[in-house]
Amino acid sequence: MSVQSFFNNFPYEKGEKVLVDTFSFISSKKRTTYVGVLTNTRFIFKQSERFSATGYSIQDGWGEADYCSIPLNQLRGIKIKNGRLVINGDIYGDGKHQSSDFGHFGKGTFGGLSYSTSAEVNNLLITELAFLAKEYGFYIWTPDHPSLNTADASQQKRLTNIVNGELKTALGVGAALAVVFIGLACIVGAIEDNTRPTYQPTTYESTY
């Protein structure tokens, strides 16, 4: 099923309206390329079947739900800046639950979605989320539009920690893998040294 037909046939809830139509979202936390829409009740994200924009090729979205949603009444806060989203809220898909995500959004790398520029997507999301934040009570942080900010210092820190915590985890895993590879290299080197035959110079008796 194509993304377009998926959203055309999606069983929207009664009274649900699409406010921001199809745009791309690349989840850095889940390493998954999505096409998303924002309605008056939730975000809906469908895995892209056309291309991978995460750099993970066929492993893009490995183990993740085919689509997931974020009910706005369970969204605690959100940061939006220059095509980047940080989400502090409950995310559901295929019986799985996550409490946060972050990544980049835009018009879509190869087109075919609803908007011609990423700036248009950015402006629409800011406008609609600022309105929805008042309706649902979640806080919003828009550094490029300070007049729309409702997040206090502690809430901004919470959003920043979502990204920093993931980066620290990734760095920790990378460092651990580096130690493992270095250790294996040392072991292999030691084995090769022990199995390599020792050179014994040949001695000749004088025959003249």
Secondary structure, 3 states (H helix, E strand, C coil): CCHHHHHHCCCCCCCCCEEEEEEEEEECCCCEEEEEEEECCEEEEEECCCCCCCCCHHHCCCCCCCEEEEEHHHEEEEEEECCEEEEEEEEEECCEEEEEEEEEEECCCCCCCCCCCHHHHHHHHHHHHHHHHHHHCCEEECCCCHHHCCCCHHHHHHHHHHHHHHHHHHHHHHHHHHHHHHHHHHHHHHHHHHHCCCCCCCCCCCCC
